[in-house]
Amino acid sequence: MNDNKTHDFLQRVIGEKFSSNICCAFAYGSAFMKQAGCNPNQNVIDLILVVNDPVIFHQINLSKNYNDYSFVKYFGTSGSWLNKWFHCTSAGVYYNPFIFFDGRYIKYGVVSKEKLIQDLYQWAYLYLAGRLHKPVKWVVPASNDDSKISTGLNLNFENAIRAALLFLPDSFTEETFYRKICDLSYNGDIRTWFNIDRSKSKKIVNNNFEQFQKLYHPFFEKFSHVFHFSNGKFLQDNSNQQVTNLFNGLPSSIQLAVNRLILPKIGS
């Protein structure tokens, strides 16, 4: 399935399966991003639906797509139970997997706009924010009037650059830079302890290099005082002052987590 057919397919999924209570939606994962050794036509298509009110969404969706839900549908169709146990806890994403639609399997996650914004701005969970460090397919783009999401997406890219630079040496390639950005979310994925491919970041970057460039090149000018391109490599200023500036620019949740780890050791 080529890009145009994939886009048309996703448009049909959104239009035929779901109500209009969707702020924005994007597809991610191996069915969209090219990866060596993966056949995108055979992979499950992963979707995230961002909604204003999860309770209302589930009320409508349970009446329209009742069989999409697992045992949780037997707890009632009001949507309030799902909201309490899934959307008000942790990353706030509820998934319905293995849904067959028009010859393909899809998995769709539902998240509130509030939770998405929280993760983009604060890296509260680095879950959706981590997925959005990488190329995705926007099926329903955020409205131009929704400045909180568009600003949050840009801030998320900038923070990914800051974090990646903190892990990189004085000199590095553009490929290494994007791989480090991918690693920000994959290194914290519990699946890496078991069977997730540890070379996944390399495969993703190598097969989607131009897509990463489209995402991150617009932000390079803002960081030109920190790193620049020379003789086929990036060079960065790794002075104590620049490292401090990069760290202080990260979301407060990351700063607090690092301080909790470091300060007790300094005091001991």
Stockholm file with secondary structure:
# STOCKHOLM 1.0

chainA/1-268         MNDNKTHDFLQRVIGEKFSSNICCAFAYGSAFMKQAGCNPNQNVIDLILVVNDPVIFHQINLSKNYNDYSFVKYFGTSGSWLNKWFHCTSAGVYYNPFIFFDGRYIKYGVVSKEKLIQDLYQWAYLYLAGRLHKPVKWVVPASNDDSKISTGLNLNFENAIRAALLFLPDSFTEETFYRKICDLSYNGDIRTWFNIDRSKSKKIVNNNFEQFQKLYHPFFEKFSHVFHFSNGKFLQDNSNQQVTNLFNGLPSSIQLAVNRLILPKIGS
#=GR chainA/1-268 SS CCHHHHHHHHHHHHHHHSCSCCSEEEEESTTTSCCTTCCTTTSCEEEEEEESCHHHHHHHHHHHSGGGSCGGGGGCSSSHHHIIIIISSTTCCEEEEEEEETTEEEEEEEEEHHHHHHHHHHCSSSSHHHHTTSCCEEEECCCTTCHHHHHHHHHHHHHHHHHHHHHSCSEECHHHHHHHHHHHHHTTCGGGGTTSCTTHHHHHHHHSHHHHHHHHHHHHGGGTTTEEEETTEEEECCCHHHHHHHHHTSCHHHHHHHHHHHHHHHHC
#=GC SS_cons         CCHHHHHHHHHHHHHHHSCSCCSEEEEESTTTSCCTTCCTTTSCEEEEEEESCHHHHHHHHHHHSGGGSCGGGGGCSSSHHHIIIIISSTTCCEEEEEEEETTEEEEEEEEEHHHHHHHHHHCSSSSHHHHTTSCCEEEECCCTTCHHHHHHHHHHHHHHHHHHHHHSCSEECHHHHHHHHHHHHHTTCGGGGTTSCTTHHHHHHHHSHHHHHHHHHHHHGGGTTTEEEETTEEEECCCHHHHHHHHHTSCHHHHHHHHHHHHHHHHC
//
